[in-house]
Amino acid sequence: MDARILVAYATRNGSTAEIARAIGKEFTTAGFDVDVDEIKTISTIAGYRAVIIGGPLYMGSVDGAVGKFTGTYHEHLQKVPVAAFAAGLAPKNPDPRAVEQAMGALKKSLEPLTPVELALFAGKLDPAKVNFLMRKFLEMAKIPAGDFRDWDLITAWARGLPEKMGISPAQKD
Ligand SMILES: Cc1cc2nc3c(=O)[nH]c(=O)nc-3n(C[C@H](O)[C@H](O)[C@H](O)COP(=O)(O)O)c2cc1C
């Protein structure tokens, strides 16, 4: 089996892509061979021995590309360790149910997979990219604008993944 690790992500405005790349960089630093690829560019995952999946939350759901990816590749994904994360503004919502709801949406997008590790990271929202209707939705959902990505939290999560996923750089099969 190939020794590579895949970080597969969806993104609409780029902030989840940057999180995925930061995670990939930690794996590279730890000695792994890593590909960080946007889901829409992926046509096979054959050979990867571990996969990290990430996507942004929009209107209460994780971007649909994540569900399509897990659906398309579920046979392979059930045989290798999988970890997943979502990026969203729910962690900045004063209502704690927002995080619960977001974690539920993340799990739903991954079904029937049961990842070894799940995370919800605060994302980035550029108010200039939001139209009037969207702004109303965001106000109602109490979602603030700004860049809330916590790089220390993200990189610490990534550094802990090899142990949780039961993989090491030296192991080739
Ligand atoms: C129209 C819109 C709807 C959003 N809906 C949610 C949501 O339901 N829950 C959430 O936690 N974040 C929500 N967000 C925040 C995004 O998840 C956040 O900006 C994320 O970092 C975007 O990732 P991307 O830049 O990779 O597309 C929303 C943002 C926009 C613009």
The ligand as a Tripos MOL2 file, in Angstrom:
@<TRIPOS>MOLECULE
LIG
   31    33     1     0     0
SMALL
NO_CHARGES

@<TRIPOS>ATOM
      1 C1        -23.9570   32.6050    3.8260 C.3       1 LIG1
      2 C2        -23.1350   31.9880    4.9050 C.ar      1 LIG1
      3 C3        -23.6940   31.0210    5.7010 C.ar      1 LIG1
      4 C4        -22.9630   30.4560    6.7360 C.ar      1 LIG1
      5 N1        -23.5540   29.5160    7.5330 N.ar      1 LIG1
      6 C5        -22.8690   29.0100    8.5800 C.ar      1 LIG1
      7 C6        -23.4850   28.0590    9.4350 C.ar      1 LIG1
      8 O1        -24.6290   27.6410    9.2610 O.2       1 LIG1
      9 N2        -22.7770   27.6070   10.5020 N.ar      1 LIG1
     10 C7        -21.4870   28.0300   10.7480 C.ar      1 LIG1
     11 O2        -20.8890   27.5920   11.7450 O.2       1 LIG1
     12 N3        -20.8640   28.9050    9.9300 N.ar      1 LIG1
     13 C8        -21.5240   29.4010    8.8570 C.ar      1 LIG1
     14 N4        -20.9160   30.2980    8.0130 N.ar      1 LIG1
     15 C9        -19.5030   30.6440    8.2110 C.3       1 LIG1
     16 C10       -18.5770   29.8120    7.3020 C.3       1 LIG1
     17 O3        -18.6410   28.4540    7.6260 O.3       1 LIG1
     18 C11       -17.1230   30.3020    7.5010 C.3       1 LIG1
     19 O4        -17.0580   31.5930    6.9440 O.3       1 LIG1
     20 C12       -16.1040   29.3750    6.8710 C.3       1 LIG1
     21 O5        -14.8180   29.6840    7.3580 O.3       1 LIG1
     22 C13       -16.1470   29.4540    5.3580 C.3       1 LIG1
     23 O6        -15.2250   28.5550    4.7960 O.3       1 LIG1
     24 P1        -14.6310   28.7700    3.3080 P.3       1 LIG1
     25 O7        -13.9020   30.0860    3.3130 O.co2     1 LIG1
     26 O8        -13.6860   27.6150    3.1410 O.co2     1 LIG1
     27 O9        -15.7580   28.7250    2.3480 O.co2     1 LIG1
     28 C14       -21.6180   30.8690    6.9810 C.ar      1 LIG1
     29 C15       -21.0520   31.8350    6.1400 C.ar      1 LIG1
     30 C16       -21.7950   32.4000    5.1130 C.ar      1 LIG1
     31 C17       -21.1690   33.4530    4.2390 C.3       1 LIG1
@<TRIPOS>BOND
     1     1     2 1
     2     2     3 ar
     3     2    30 ar
     4     3     4 ar
     5     4     5 ar
     6     4    28 ar
     7     5     6 ar
     8     6     7 ar
     9     6    13 1
    10     7     8 2
    11     7     9 ar
    12     9    10 ar
    13    10    11 2
    14    10    12 ar
    15    12    13 ar
    16    13    14 ar
    17    14    15 1
    18    14    28 ar
    19    15    16 1
    20    16    17 1
    21    16    18 1
    22    18    19 1
    23    18    20 1
    24    20    21 1
    25    20    22 1
    26    22    23 1
    27    23    24 1
    28    24    25 2
    29    24    26 1
    30    24    27 1
    31    28    29 ar
    32    29    30 ar
    33    30    31 1
@<TRIPOS>SUBSTRUCTURE
     1 LIG1         1 GROUP 0 **** ****
